[in-house]
Amino acid sequence: MKLVKKTTQVLAAMFMLVMVSSCNSTAEKIEDEQLSSFMLGGIYFFNGYGGIDEVKEMMSSAGYTSNEELVSGYKEILEFPFESSQASGIKSMFRNMWEITNKATLLETLEDLKTREYKYKSWDYARIVNNACMGYAANYLTKDEVLEIIKEILPLAREKYKNWEAYFTDFNLGRVDWNPKDEEGEAFEFLSKNITKGEQSIYMILPLNSDKE
């Protein structure tokens, strides 16, 4: 009788463990469409912060450990990463590198990047997000306009790329095709190969296509 009772208790405990594990697994699935949209240009933002190790240190220093905390932390640094104090420098870069001088020419450039036929489209998508964010800091775009622009790019990237690794591999190929002798080429190549790695990488926490991975 005691054996039967003990066995029943063990089975009940195992059942509860399975139920709790199942609930935790479901709870751990995090989705954030807005952050995912900004992540399309994240390789530029990581580079601007000094690289992967520096970003990890930012998360560590803030004490972020859980996926929920990390998502919150990455939202702080990846969503609208440029400040209005950088407006003058951004406008100068826009003018010299893109011939962008106002909102109209910025929107024309973003639309061209979005619609043009090009082998390495992630190169275009990342630049759209990066330029849109800079456009906000330069006072050419509002926050709502930036969100609307980059929201339209996320499904295009999801349709073309299975995961973030494929996305950033293609990005680097596009960057090399643009300028194989670019002085920042080595840094971006390293980022493209490693930005998705590590348990605390936001690119592991928020997959590009969770249903395909």
C-alpha positions in Angstrom: 0.0 0.0 0.0 2.8 2.4 0.9 4.6 1.5 -2.4 1.4 2.3 -4.4 1.0 5.5 -2.6 4.6 6.5 -3.1 4.4 5.6 -6.8 1.3 7.7 -7.2 3.0 10.7 -5.5 6.0 10.3 -7.8 3.8 10.2 -10.9 1.9 13.2 -9.7 5.1 15.1 -9.1 6.4 14.2 -12.6 3.1 15.3 -14.1 3.3 18.7 -12.3 7.0 19.1 -13.4 6.0 18.5 -17.0 3.1 21.0 -16.7 5.3 23.6 -15.2 8.1 23.1 -17.8 5.5 23.4 -20.5 4.1 26.6 -19.0 7.6 28.0 -18.6 8.5 27.1 -22.2 5.4 29.0 -23.4 6.1 31.9 -21.2 9.7 32.2 -22.4 8.6 32.8 -26.0 9.0 36.5 -26.5 7.9 38.5 -29.5 8.5 42.2 -30.2 7.8 43.3 -33.7 9.0 46.8 -33.1 12.4 45.8 -31.7 12.7 43.2 -34.4 12.3 45.9 -37.0 15.1 48.0 -35.6 17.3 44.9 -35.4 17.4 44.9 -39.2 19.8 47.7 -38.9 21.4 46.6 -35.6 24.8 45.8 -37.1 25.2 49.6 -37.6 24.1 50.3 -34.0 26.4 47.7 -32.5 29.3 49.1 -34.5 28.4 52.6 -33.2 28.5 51.4 -29.6 31.9 49.9 -30.1 31.1 46.3 -31.0 29.6 43.1 -29.6 31.7 43.0 -26.4 30.8 46.6 -25.5 27.1 46.0 -26.0 27.3 42.8 -23.9 29.0 44.9 -21.2 26.2 47.4 -21.3 23.7 44.7 -20.7 25.8 43.1 -17.9 26.5 46.4 -16.2 22.7 47.0 -16.1 22.2 43.6 -14.4 20.1 42.2 -17.2 20.0 38.4 -17.2 16.6 37.2 -18.1 15.3 37.3 -21.7 12.6 39.8 -20.7 15.2 42.1 -19.1 17.5 41.8 -22.1 14.7 42.6 -24.5 14.0 45.7 -22.4 17.7 46.7 -22.4 18.1 46.2 -26.1 15.0 48.3 -26.8 16.8 51.1 -25.0 19.8 51.0 -27.2 18.5 49.8 -30.6 15.3 51.8 -30.9 16.1 55.3 -32.1 19.8 55.0 -31.2 20.8 58.5 -32.5 20.3 61.7 -30.6 19.3 65.2 -31.8 22.7 66.4 -30.6 24.1 64.5 -33.6 21.9 66.3 -36.1 24.6 68.5 -37.6 27.0 65.6 -38.2 24.2 63.4 -39.6 23.1 66.1 -42.0 26.6 66.6 -43.2 27.0 62.8 -43.8 23.7 62.6 -45.6 24.7 65.5 -47.9 28.2 64.2 -48.7 27.4 60.5 -49.0 23.8 60.3 -50.1 23.0 63.8 -51.6 20.2 63.9 -49.0 19.4 67.5 -48.0 15.9 67.3 -46.6 12.9 65.1 -45.8 11.9 64.7 -49.5 15.3 63.5 -50.7 15.6 61.2 -47.7 12.3 59.5 -48.4 13.2 59.2 -52.1 16.5 57.4 -51.1 14.7 55.1 -48.7 12.1 54.2 -51.3 14.8 53.5 -53.9 16.6 51.2 -51.5 13.4 49.4 -50.7 12.3 48.8 -54.3 15.5 48.5 -56.4 16.4 45.1 -57.7 19.6 44.0 -56.0 21.2 40.6 -55.2 22.0 41.4 -51.5 18.8 43.0 -50.3 19.7 42.8 -46.6 22.4 45.4 -47.4 19.6 47.7 -48.5 17.2 46.8 -45.7 19.8 47.5 -43.0 20.6 50.9 -44.6 16.9 51.8 -44.7 16.6 51.2 -40.9 19.9 53.0 -40.2 19.1 56.0 -42.4 15.5 56.3 -41.1 16.8 56.4 -37.5 19.4 59.0 -38.5 16.6 60.9 -40.3 14.8 61.1 -37.0 17.8 62.5 -35.2 18.3 65.0 -38.0 14.7 66.2 -37.6 13.7 65.0 -41.1 11.3 62.3 -39.8 9.0 61.9 -36.8 9.1 58.8 -34.7 5.8 57.6 -36.1 7.2 58.0 -39.7 10.3 56.0 -38.8 8.2 53.3 -37.2 6.0 53.1 -40.3 9.0 52.9 -42.6 10.8 50.1 -40.9 7.6 48.2 -40.1 7.2 47.6 -43.8 10.7 46.2 -44.1 10.5 43.4 -41.5 8.1 41.2 -43.5 10.2 41.6 -46.7 13.3 40.4 -44.7 11.4 37.5 -43.2 10.2 36.4 -46.7 13.7 36.5 -48.1 15.8 35.2 -45.2 15.4 32.1 -43.1 17.2 33.5 -40.1 19.4 36.3 -38.8 22.6 34.5 -39.7 21.6 34.3 -43.4 20.5 37.9 -43.2 23.8 39.3 -41.9 25.9 37.0 -44.2 24.1 38.5 -47.1 24.5 42.0 -45.6 28.3 41.6 -45.6 28.3 40.3 -49.1 26.5 43.5 -50.1 28.9 45.7 -48.2 31.9 44.0 -49.9 30.2 44.4 -53.3 29.7 48.1 -52.5 33.3 48.7 -51.5 35.7 45.8 -51.1 38.4 48.2 -49.7 36.2 49.9 -47.2 38.3 50.7 -44.1 35.5 49.5 -41.8 35.2 46.3 -43.8 37.0 44.1 -41.3 34.9 45.3 -38.3 31.6 44.7 -40.2 32.7 41.3 -41.3 33.4 40.3 -37.7 30.1 41.7 -36.6 28.2 39.9 -39.4 29.7 36.6 -38.3 29.3 37.0 -34.6 26.4 39.4 -33.9 23.9 36.4 -33.7 26.0 34.3 -31.4 25.8 33.8 -27.6 22.8 33.0 -25.4 22.3 36.7 -24.5 22.4 37.9 -28.1 19.1 39.6 -28.9 19.3 37.9 -32.2 19.0 34.5 -30.4 16.2 35.8 -28.1 14.1 37.2 -31.0 14.6 35.0 -34.1 13.9 36.5 -37.5 11.6 33.7 -38.4 10.6 31.7 -35.3 8.5 29.3 -37.4 11.4 28.5 -39.8 14.1 27.9 -37.2 
